[in-house]
Amino acid sequence: MIRRTLLRHAHAAKQSPFIHSARSASRIHISEAASTTTSESPPSSGSPTEEDPTKKELESKNREIIDLKDRYLRSVADFRNLQDRTKRDIQSARDFAIQKFAGDLIESIDNLDRALSTVPASKLAPQNSDPDSSPEENTYNKDLANLYDGLKMTETILMGTLKKHGMERFDPSEGEGETFNPNLHEATFQTKVEGKEDGKVFMTQQKGFLLNGRVLRAAKVGVVKNS
């Protein structure tokens, strides 16, 4: 009787759901603890994803050096450009410092040139050496010729001095005549001229002036137009 009672209790204990669930819970806790231990374990020193801090710092310094070198080269280029611009500005100031003075002087030079051009050539040299010739035959005027020579010498010295400072006078009708250039000449009229090509300058009404290659005043000219 006692034996049967003990067997019943043992069989009931085996079939109890509380005991079974307790055993299952203990197994789950053990499994979770094992997985947590595995995930928290530090990675091995030979992991391929780990970056070398020295290499990263070296790459950063190299990029910094490249950036500084680029800034240095740009600064040098800017400084050289500034030097060139300064030199050009200084040279330009020297070349054209007398531009206003030269412009004011042009009118006086024109008046001197007009005075010389009004003297007839017949009064500058004896046409007849016979002392018994009439005044109409011999129009030579010694005093006027001496005055003309003095004025011509003054003009020559004046133009030579101005040329030393870069100012030059030009007459486009001299010789066979220059081809009309709108940068140097101002056409006041056009007409037919036999024996001349179209576009040639055949007459100068007012001479032009240059200052170190820059047009100070364009020459006023007449241009051939046969067509």
Salt bridges, closest charged atoms under 4 A:
GLU51 OE1 - LYS56 NZ 3.90
ASP67 OD2 - ARG71 NE 3.26
ASP70 OD2 - ARG74 NE 2.96
ASP104 OD2 - LYS100 NZ 3.55
ASP110 OD2 - ARG217 NH1 2.63
ASP113 OD2 - LYS207 NZ 3.48
GLU155 OE1 - LYS152 NZ 3.41
GLU155 OE2 - ARG169 NH2 3.08
GLU178 OE1 - HIS185 NE2 3.36
